Amino acid sequence: MASKLVVGTFLTLDGIMQAPGGPGEDDSHGFQHEGWLPPHLDEGFGRIMDPLFDRADSLLLGRRSYDILSSHWPNVPDEEGGTKINSMPKYVTTRTPMTAEWRNTEVLVGEAAQTVAELKRRTDGVILVQGSSDLLRTLQQAELVDEYHLLVFPVVLGQGKRLFAEGTAPAGLKLTGSSTTDSGVVYVTYEWAGKPSYGSVA
Protein backbone atom coordinates (compact mmCIF):
# COMPACT_ATOMS: atom_id res chain seq x y z
CA MET A 1 0.00 0.00 0.00
CA ALA A 2 1.39 3.38 -1.02
CA SER A 3 -0.04 6.49 -2.63
CA LYS A 4 1.46 8.62 -5.38
CA LEU A 5 1.78 12.32 -4.59
CA VAL A 6 0.97 14.52 -7.58
CA VAL A 7 1.44 18.30 -7.59
CA GLY A 8 -0.97 20.21 -9.82
CA THR A 9 0.04 23.86 -10.05
CA PHE A 10 -0.74 27.01 -12.04
CA LEU A 11 2.41 28.98 -12.84
CA THR A 12 3.41 32.16 -14.61
CA LEU A 13 6.26 31.89 -17.11
CA ASP A 14 8.65 33.11 -14.40
CA GLY A 15 7.46 30.46 -11.95
CA ILE A 16 5.05 32.42 -9.74
CA MET A 17 2.18 30.39 -8.25
CA GLN A 18 0.76 32.95 -5.81
CA ALA A 19 -2.93 33.98 -5.91
CA PRO A 20 -3.88 32.93 -9.45
CA GLY A 21 -7.63 32.89 -8.85
CA GLY A 22 -8.56 36.42 -7.88
CA PRO A 23 -8.45 39.30 -5.36
CA GLY A 24 -8.42 38.31 -1.70
CA GLU A 25 -6.69 34.99 -2.32
CA ASP A 26 -3.17 35.80 -1.09
CA ASP A 27 -1.71 39.31 -0.97
CA SER A 28 1.07 38.40 1.47
CA HIS A 29 4.48 40.06 1.07
CA GLY A 30 2.84 42.94 -0.81
CA PHE A 31 1.75 40.82 -3.79
CA GLN A 32 -0.17 43.05 -6.21
CA HIS A 33 -1.11 40.67 -9.02
CA GLU A 34 -3.92 38.52 -7.64
CA GLY A 35 -6.14 37.02 -10.33
CA TRP A 36 -3.60 36.60 -13.15
CA LEU A 37 -5.13 33.29 -14.30
CA PRO A 38 -8.78 34.01 -15.35
CA PRO A 39 -7.98 36.03 -18.52
CA HIS A 40 -6.40 32.89 -20.01
CA LEU A 41 -9.18 30.39 -19.32
CA ASP A 42 -10.61 28.54 -22.31
CA GLU A 43 -12.03 25.12 -23.18
CA GLY A 44 -8.53 23.67 -23.29
CA PHE A 45 -8.07 24.52 -19.62
CA GLY A 46 -11.12 22.45 -18.73
CA ARG A 47 -9.89 19.54 -20.84
CA ILE A 48 -6.71 19.52 -18.75
CA MET A 49 -8.18 20.02 -15.30
CA ASP A 50 -11.09 17.59 -15.54
CA PRO A 51 -8.92 14.47 -16.09
CA LEU A 52 -6.45 15.66 -13.44
CA PHE A 53 -9.16 15.83 -10.79
CA ASP A 54 -10.84 12.68 -12.08
CA ARG A 55 -7.57 10.82 -11.54
CA ALA A 56 -7.17 12.09 -7.98
CA ASP A 57 -8.37 9.91 -5.11
CA SER A 58 -7.77 12.56 -2.46
CA LEU A 59 -6.67 16.17 -2.02
CA LEU A 60 -3.80 17.43 0.17
CA LEU A 61 -3.67 21.08 1.23
CA GLY A 62 -1.69 23.41 3.42
CA ARG A 63 -3.63 25.39 6.00
CA ARG A 64 -3.96 28.60 3.96
CA SER A 65 -5.08 26.80 0.79
CA TYR A 66 -7.52 24.77 2.87
CA ASP A 67 -9.09 27.96 4.23
CA ILE A 68 -9.44 29.39 0.70
CA LEU A 69 -10.91 26.26 -0.91
CA SER A 70 -13.14 25.28 2.00
CA SER A 71 -14.83 28.68 1.86
CA HIS A 72 -15.60 28.21 -1.85
CA TRP A 73 -16.23 24.59 -2.83
CA PRO A 74 -19.03 23.62 -0.42
CA ASN A 75 -21.18 26.22 -2.21
CA VAL A 76 -20.37 25.02 -5.75
CA PRO A 77 -23.29 23.20 -7.46
CA ASP A 78 -22.86 19.52 -8.27
CA GLU A 79 -23.05 20.16 -12.02
CA GLU A 80 -20.08 22.53 -11.75
CA GLY A 81 -17.82 19.96 -10.10
CA GLY A 82 -18.91 20.34 -6.50
CA THR A 83 -19.75 16.66 -6.06
CA LYS A 84 -16.25 15.41 -6.86
CA ILE A 85 -14.34 17.90 -4.71
CA ASN A 86 -16.70 17.89 -1.74
CA SER A 87 -17.07 14.12 -1.53
CA MET A 88 -13.42 13.09 -2.03
CA PRO A 89 -11.13 12.58 0.98
CA LYS A 90 -9.17 15.72 1.88
CA TYR A 91 -6.17 16.21 4.14
CA VAL A 92 -4.93 19.47 5.63
CA THR A 93 -1.48 19.81 7.19
CA THR A 94 -1.01 22.00 10.24
CA ARG A 95 1.30 22.35 13.21
CA THR A 96 -1.62 23.59 15.32
CA PRO A 97 -4.69 21.42 16.03
CA MET A 98 -7.81 22.63 14.26
CA THR A 99 -11.36 21.57 13.51
CA ALA A 100 -12.05 20.96 9.81
CA GLU A 101 -15.62 21.80 8.83
CA TRP A 102 -15.28 20.81 5.16
CA ARG A 103 -16.82 17.38 4.61
CA ASN A 104 -14.45 14.37 4.47
CA THR A 105 -11.42 16.28 5.75
CA GLU A 106 -8.75 14.76 8.00
CA VAL A 107 -6.38 17.07 9.88
CA LEU A 108 -2.71 16.02 9.86
CA VAL A 109 -1.16 17.65 12.93
CA GLY A 110 2.63 17.85 13.17
CA GLU A 111 5.55 18.33 10.82
CA ALA A 112 4.36 17.85 7.23
CA ALA A 113 7.44 15.89 6.18
CA GLN A 114 6.47 13.21 8.68
CA THR A 115 2.66 13.34 8.49
CA VAL A 116 2.57 13.29 4.68
CA ALA A 117 5.13 10.49 4.45
CA GLU A 118 2.93 8.45 6.77
CA LEU A 119 -0.17 9.39 4.75
CA LYS A 120 1.49 8.07 1.58
CA ARG A 121 2.35 4.80 3.35
CA ARG A 122 -1.13 4.15 4.73
CA THR A 123 -3.22 5.04 1.68
CA ASP A 124 -3.57 3.91 -1.93
CA GLY A 125 -4.15 5.90 -5.12
CA VAL A 126 -3.30 9.45 -6.14
CA ILE A 127 -3.02 12.31 -3.67
CA LEU A 128 -3.31 15.65 -5.47
CA VAL A 129 -1.67 18.75 -4.01
CA GLN A 130 -3.29 21.97 -5.22
CA GLY A 131 -1.74 25.36 -4.43
CA SER A 132 -0.12 25.24 -0.97
CA SER A 133 3.24 26.84 -1.81
CA ASP A 134 4.62 26.66 1.74
CA LEU A 135 3.68 22.98 2.04
CA LEU A 136 5.25 22.20 -1.33
CA ARG A 137 8.66 23.42 -0.22
CA THR A 138 8.54 20.96 2.67
CA LEU A 139 7.41 18.10 0.42
CA GLN A 140 10.15 18.87 -2.12
CA GLN A 141 12.82 18.94 0.56
CA ALA A 142 11.61 15.56 1.88
CA GLU A 143 11.51 14.11 -1.69
CA LEU A 144 7.84 13.19 -1.33
CA VAL A 145 6.63 14.56 -4.71
CA ASP A 146 6.20 11.83 -7.34
CA GLU A 147 4.82 13.88 -10.25
CA TYR A 148 4.39 17.50 -11.33
CA HIS A 149 1.47 18.59 -13.51
CA LEU A 150 2.25 22.20 -14.39
CA LEU A 151 0.06 24.67 -16.27
CA VAL A 152 2.34 27.51 -17.37
CA PHE A 153 0.50 30.72 -18.28
CA PRO A 154 1.77 33.36 -20.73
CA VAL A 155 2.37 36.08 -18.16
CA VAL A 156 5.44 37.34 -16.27
CA LEU A 157 5.03 39.01 -12.87
CA GLY A 158 8.52 39.27 -11.39
CA GLN A 159 7.17 39.03 -7.84
CA GLY A 160 5.50 36.40 -5.68
CA LYS A 161 5.79 32.89 -4.27
CA ARG A 162 7.50 30.46 -6.63
CA LEU A 163 7.03 26.73 -7.05
CA PHE A 164 10.80 26.23 -7.14
CA ALA A 165 12.03 28.88 -4.74
CA GLU A 166 15.62 29.58 -3.74
CA GLY A 167 16.80 26.63 -1.65
CA THR A 168 14.54 24.03 -3.29
CA ALA A 169 16.02 20.54 -3.03
CA PRO A 170 17.77 19.56 -6.32
CA ALA A 171 15.87 16.93 -8.31
CA GLY A 172 15.95 15.27 -11.70
CA LEU A 173 12.69 15.14 -13.65
CA LYS A 174 11.48 13.05 -16.58
CA LEU A 175 9.10 14.69 -19.07
CA THR A 176 5.99 12.51 -19.53
CA GLY A 177 3.69 14.78 -21.54
CA SER A 178 3.07 18.23 -22.97
CA SER A 179 0.29 20.14 -24.73
CA THR A 180 -0.86 23.71 -25.34
CA THR A 181 -4.26 25.42 -25.14
CA ASP A 182 -5.52 27.99 -27.65
CA SER A 183 -4.94 30.77 -25.10
CA GLY A 184 -1.26 29.85 -24.84
CA VAL A 185 -1.23 27.84 -21.62
CA VAL A 186 1.46 25.14 -21.77
CA TYR A 187 0.66 21.94 -19.88
CA VAL A 188 3.67 19.80 -18.96
CA THR A 189 3.92 16.69 -16.80
CA TYR A 190 7.03 15.31 -15.14
CA GLU A 191 7.95 12.33 -13.01
CA TRP A 192 10.49 12.66 -10.20
CA ALA A 193 13.70 10.91 -11.26
CA GLY A 194 15.89 11.17 -8.18
CA LYS A 195 18.94 13.39 -7.94
CA PRO A 196 20.06 15.46 -10.95
CA SER A 197 22.77 14.09 -13.20
CA TYR A 198 25.70 16.28 -14.25
CA GLY A 199 28.17 16.41 -17.10
CA SER A 200 30.13 18.74 -19.34
CA VAL A 201 29.55 20.08 -22.86
CA ALA A 202 33.30 20.32 -23.41
PyMOL commands that set and color helices and strands:
alter all, ss='L'
color gray80, all
select helices_A, chain A and resi 28-30+38-40+43-55+63-70+73-75+78-80+82-87+112-122+133-141
alter helices_A, ss='H'
color red, helices_A
select strands_A, chain A and resi 3-12+58-62+90-94+105-109+125-130+147-153+173-180+186-192
alter strands_A, ss='S'
color yellow, strands_A
deselect
rebuild
show_as cartoon
